[in-house]
Each structure stands twice: as structure tokens, then as C-alpha cells.
């Protein structure tokens, strides 16, 4: 049986930092809710453990988020047959109609083409950075 599940795994420190940054929510026409660090830890760990559990019964391919964002060509090569038919146009692609994302970036607000590109990170409070590192370190110990 071929791979049917792709887990895009992101370092938990980066997840904690990203989820705590202030972002605009078009549906609220204002800032998105910023989850607490314990909430971030629970969600990241639940997604990680779910992917591992699924991997016990179905083939799961884990792809490192940093690889995807830093070296798209290497990521596409690692994906192999999964990426077959995915046409990249300047770092963008339109997902298959059956595509579904957990924790929905970047399809949280629209279902069109997905563009992979670096963005400038907004300012981040020093205490949030410290808590993000602490959260990430604890999660890396819990699920290496």
C-alpha cells in the first residue's frame, strides 16, 4: 500500500512561536486569538501522537517543515510519487479537490492555490520567545 498520509512536521519551538505571533483573521476583521502555551503544547503533541498512531496502521510519510520552506526541490524529491502531478508555478500549487489539511495553514481562509514563500516575522515579545523555547524543548523531549 502506498503512502496516503503526509505529515508535515514542524519543530515545536517554531510552532509555539508562530501560533503566539499576532496575525490578522479576515473572518473577525481583527487579530486572531493567540492560544496559551499549554494549549499549543497539547495541540502539537496530539497531532504528533496521532500521526505516529496512524503510522502503525497506514503508511505515513513525515516531511520536515524546514526542508519544505528552505529547499522546496529537495522536499519535492523526498515526496517522490506523492508529488507526481503537483505542478509548481513559482512556488505555488493548487491542491487536489480531495486535499484536506489539519491545523489548516495556509488554507484556513481560502481553498485556492497555496504559495510557499518566506515571510518576514512580526516583532515577538521576549517573554513569549522564552516560553516558546521552553515549550519546544519540553515537546521535543516528550516526542523526539
N, C-alpha and C positions, 0 to 999 in steps of 0.2 A: 504494500500500500504506500502510495506517495505521501509527501507532506501535505497536510490540509490546514495546518495551523502555523502561523508565523508569529513568533513572539519577538517584538521589538523591545529589547531590554535596555533600559536606561539606568545609569548609575543612580542609586537612591539619593545621594547628596545633590546631584543635579536636579532630580525630580523635586526634592524638597525646596530647593532654591527657586525653581521655575514656578511651582504652584503657589509660592508665597509672594511672588512679584505681582505688582498691581497691573491688571490687564483690563481692557475695555470689553464689556459684554454688550453686543448690539441688541440683544433681546431686552436688556434692562436699560439701555441707553445710559450706562454708567459703569462704574468699576465692578468687576467680577468679585464674588465672595472669595476671600482668602482663607483656605482651611487652616486649622491648627496643625502644629507639627505632629501631635499624636494621631490626628485624623489622616494626615499624609502617610504616616508610617503604617497605619492599618490598611489603607487602600493599596499602597505599594506592595506590602507583604501579601495581602490577599491575592493580588494579580500575579505575583511571582509564584506563590504556592499553587494557585490554580493552574498556571501553565505547567508547572512540574507534575502536578497530578494528572493533567490531561496527557502529558508526555508518557505516562505509564500505560495509557491505552491507545493513543494515537500518535503518529509521528509529528513532532513539533520541531521546527527549525528556529533556533534562537539567533537573532541578529542584534549586534551591538549598536545602540543608537549613535554612539560616537563615530563608528565606522560609517554609518549611513550619512551622517552630516558632514564628516570630514573627507570621505573618499567614496563618493557615490559609485564610481566604476567598480571598485573592489567589493562594495556591498552588492551590486547587481551580479557580479561574478559569483559571490558566495551564495546568492539566491538560486543561481543556476536555472533549472527548468521552471521554478516558480515565477521567475521574472520573464519567461518567454512570453512574447506578445505584449509586454509592457513597453510602450513607446515613450521614451523620454524626449521631451521637447524643451530644451533649455532648463532641465531640472524639474519639469512638470510632467505629470501623467494624469490620465483620467481613469479612475478605478473601474473595475468590472461592476456591473449593476448588482451583483451578489456580494460585493465587498461590505464588510462590517468592521468597525473599529471599537475596541474597548477603550475607555478613557479618551475618547474622540478627538485628539489633535490630528490634523487641523480641520477635521470635518465636523466640528462641534456646531458650527453655524451655517454651513453650506455643504452641498453634496457635489460640487463641481470638481474641476481639476485641482489636484494637490501639487503645490510647488514646494520643492525642497530648497531652502536658501538660508544662509546665516542672517540673523537679525541682531541689531545692537540691543544689548540688555539694558533695561532701565536701571536707574540707581537702586541700590539694595541696602537697607539699614544694616549696620554692622552686627547688631544683636541677632537679626534674622540669619545672617551669614554664619554666625557661630552655631546657632541652633540647627541650621541646615547641615553643617558638617557633622555635628553630633548625631543627628537623626540618621544621616547616611552611614556613619561609622557603625552605629548600632544595627542597622538593617543589613549591612554587609557582613556583620558577624552572624546574624540570625539566618541569613540565606546567601552564603557565599557563591 
